[in-house]
Structures are given as C-alpha cells and as structure tokens.
Amino acid sequence: MKEQRMDASKLASLMLHWERTQLKANGLKAIIEKVVLESGVSREVGNVVAKYNAGRRTFDYKTAAVSNPNVTGETILLYTKTSTSVDWRKLCKDRKIANVPFGRGKPSVSVRLK
C-alpha cells in the first residue's frame, strides 16, 4: 500500500479543524462534568462514561486522639517526633481509637469513551 503525502496547506487546515472540534468537545465535556458533579451520580450513555467520584476520605487522627480520655500528654510524647510533629495516625492505630472523624477531598468527574 502506497503512503499518501499531505501538503502543508492541507495539514494546516486539518490541524485548525481539529483545534475547533477539540474546543467544542472540551466545552461539551465541561457541561457534562458540571451536571454530573451537581447530581452526584455517574452516567453512561453509548460509549461515553461520566464517572462521579465523591472525593478521597481524609482522616483527622489528631482530633480523635486529643478528644480521647485515654490519651495523655505522656502518650502524645511517645508519638512526638523530634521535629515536634505528632504521628496522630499511628497514635490512634496503636491505641485502637476507632472513632476518627474524617472529611472528603474535592469531588470530581471523569468523562471518557469506552
């Protein structure tokens, strides 16, 4: 099969067409992401998947440990690093503190073709 060459003008025209089409597609994608983010529900239509992600959980080990009556200043010192930071997660795990408050990261939506 013989390879066909494309002249520079045709290639430039094709690239500009791709740019315009991509800008339109990006606009549609942004609308889809906004609607799915607001609804909080993933959608799949045809080959398009808009997957809702509620955000990654973030744990507040410090609040759990400090509010626990079994954690004393001495306990905190056992988990205090020389840089004066406390490994709150390790403290909660080792002391079996289960009621750790948590938040969520920023929700997101990904849109892709199957």
TORKOL-4160 file (C-alpha; in steps of 0.2 Angstrom, whole numbers, padded with zeros to 4 digits, m for minus):
114
<pt num="1" X="0000" Y="0000" Z="0000"/>
<pt num="2" X="0007" Y="0017" Z="m0005"/>
<pt num="3" X="0008" Y="0030" Z="0008"/>
<pt num="4" X="0000" Y="0046" Z="0003"/>
<pt num="5" X="0008" Y="0063" Z="0007"/>
<pt num="6" X="m0002" Y="0078" Z="0013"/>
<pt num="7" X="0004" Y="0095" Z="0008"/>
<pt num="8" X="0007" Y="0108" Z="0021"/>
<pt num="9" X="m0008" Y="0118" Z="0017"/>
<pt num="10" X="m0020" Y="0103" Z="0019"/>
<pt num="11" X="m0011" Y="0098" Z="0035"/>
<pt num="12" X="m0013" Y="0116" Z="0042"/>
<pt num="13" X="m0031" Y="0116" Z="0038"/>
<pt num="14" X="m0034" Y="0099" Z="0046"/>
<pt num="15" X="m0025" Y="0105" Z="0062"/>
<pt num="16" X="m0036" Y="0120" Z="0063"/>
<pt num="17" X="m0051" Y="0109" Z="0060"/>
<pt num="18" X="m0045" Y="0098" Z="0074"/>
<pt num="19" X="m0042" Y="0113" Z="0086"/>
<pt num="20" X="m0060" Y="0120" Z="0083"/>
<pt num="21" X="m0068" Y="0102" Z="0085"/>
<pt num="22" X="m0057" Y="0100" Z="0101"/>
<pt num="23" X="m0063" Y="0116" Z="0108"/>
<pt num="24" X="m0081" Y="0112" Z="0105"/>
<pt num="25" X="m0078" Y="0094" Z="0113"/>
<pt num="26" X="m0070" Y="0102" Z="0128"/>
<pt num="27" X="m0085" Y="0114" Z="0131"/>
<pt num="28" X="m0097" Y="0099" Z="0130"/>
<pt num="29" X="m0086" Y="0089" Z="0142"/>
<pt num="30" X="m0086" Y="0104" Z="0154"/>
<pt num="31" X="m0105" Y="0104" Z="0154"/>
<pt num="32" X="m0106" Y="0085" Z="0157"/>
<pt num="33" X="m0094" Y="0086" Z="0171"/>
<pt num="34" X="m0104" Y="0101" Z="0179"/>
<pt num="35" X="m0121" Y="0092" Z="0178"/>
<pt num="36" X="m0114" Y="0075" Z="0184"/>
<pt num="37" X="m0104" Y="0084" Z="0198"/>
<pt num="38" X="m0120" Y="0093" Z="0204"/>
<pt num="39" X="m0131" Y="0076" Z="0203"/>
<pt num="40" X="m0118" Y="0066" Z="0212"/>
<pt num="41" X="m0122" Y="0051" Z="0201"/>
<pt num="42" X="m0111" Y="0043" Z="0187"/>
<pt num="43" X="m0119" Y="0041" Z="0170"/>
<pt num="44" X="m0116" Y="0030" Z="0155"/>
<pt num="45" X="m0123" Y="0034" Z="0138"/>
<pt num="46" X="m0117" Y="0025" Z="0122"/>
<pt num="47" X="m0099" Y="0024" Z="0123"/>
<pt num="48" X="m0097" Y="0040" Z="0135"/>
<pt num="49" X="m0094" Y="0037" Z="0153"/>
<pt num="50" X="m0096" Y="0051" Z="0166"/>
<pt num="51" X="m0090" Y="0044" Z="0182"/>
<pt num="52" X="m0093" Y="0053" Z="0198"/>
<pt num="53" X="m0080" Y="0052" Z="0212"/>
<pt num="54" X="m0086" Y="0059" Z="0229"/>
<pt num="55" X="m0068" Y="0063" Z="0234"/>
<pt num="56" X="m0055" Y="0054" Z="0244"/>
<pt num="57" X="m0058" Y="0052" Z="0263"/>
<pt num="58" X="m0046" Y="0062" Z="0274"/>
<pt num="59" X="m0045" Y="0056" Z="0292"/>
<pt num="60" X="m0042" Y="0068" Z="0307"/>
<pt num="61" X="m0032" Y="0057" Z="0319"/>
<pt num="62" X="m0027" Y="0072" Z="0329"/>
<pt num="63" X="m0044" Y="0077" Z="0334"/>
<pt num="64" X="m0048" Y="0058" Z="0338"/>
<pt num="65" X="m0033" Y="0056" Z="0349"/>
<pt num="66" X="m0034" Y="0073" Z="0358"/>
<pt num="67" X="m0053" Y="0070" Z="0362"/>
<pt num="68" X="m0050" Y="0053" Z="0369"/>
<pt num="69" X="m0048" Y="0052" Z="0388"/>
<pt num="70" X="m0036" Y="0038" Z="0387"/>
<pt num="71" X="m0023" Y="0049" Z="0378"/>
<pt num="72" X="m0012" Y="0059" Z="0390"/>
<pt num="73" X="0002" Y="0071" Z="0387"/>
<pt num="74" X="0014" Y="0057" Z="0391"/>
<pt num="75" X="0005" Y="0047" Z="0377"/>
<pt num="76" X="0007" Y="0061" Z="0365"/>
<pt num="77" X="0026" Y="0062" Z="0369"/>
<pt num="78" X="0028" Y="0044" Z="0364"/>
<pt num="79" X="0022" Y="0048" Z="0347"/>
<pt num="80" X="0030" Y="0065" Z="0345"/>
<pt num="81" X="0045" Y="0066" Z="0333"/>
<pt num="82" X="0060" Y="0077" Z="0336"/>
<pt num="83" X="0053" Y="0089" Z="0323"/>
<pt num="84" X="0039" Y="0092" Z="0336"/>
<pt num="85" X="0026" Y="0084" Z="0325"/>
<pt num="86" X="0015" Y="0070" Z="0331"/>
<pt num="87" X="0011" Y="0054" Z="0322"/>
<pt num="88" X="m0008" Y="0056" Z="0325"/>
<pt num="89" X="m0012" Y="0041" Z="0314"/>
<pt num="90" X="0000" Y="0029" Z="0322"/>
<pt num="91" X="m0006" Y="0035" Z="0339"/>
<pt num="92" X="m0024" Y="0031" Z="0335"/>
<pt num="93" X="m0020" Y="0015" Z="0327"/>
<pt num="94" X="m0009" Y="0009" Z="0342"/>
<pt num="95" X="m0021" Y="0015" Z="0355"/>
<pt num="96" X="m0035" Y="0007" Z="0345"/>
<pt num="97" X="m0045" Y="0023" Z="0343"/>
<pt num="98" X="m0058" Y="0019" Z="0330"/>
<pt num="99" X="m0069" Y="0034" Z="0330"/>
<pt num="100" X="m0058" Y="0045" Z="0319"/>
<pt num="101" X="m0068" Y="0060" Z="0311"/>
<pt num="102" X="m0064" Y="0062" Z="0293"/>
<pt num="103" X="m0068" Y="0073" Z="0278"/>
<pt num="104" X="m0068" Y="0071" Z="0260"/>
<pt num="105" X="m0057" Y="0078" Z="0246"/>
<pt num="106" X="m0064" Y="0088" Z="0232"/>
<pt num="107" X="m0077" Y="0078" Z="0222"/>
<pt num="108" X="m0073" Y="0076" Z="0204"/>
<pt num="109" X="m0080" Y="0068" Z="0187"/>
<pt num="110" X="m0070" Y="0060" Z="0173"/>
<pt num="111" X="m0078" Y="0059" Z="0156"/>
<pt num="112" X="m0071" Y="0046" Z="0144"/>
<pt num="113" X="m0075" Y="0035" Z="0129"/>
<pt num="114" X="m0076" Y="0016" Z="0132"/>
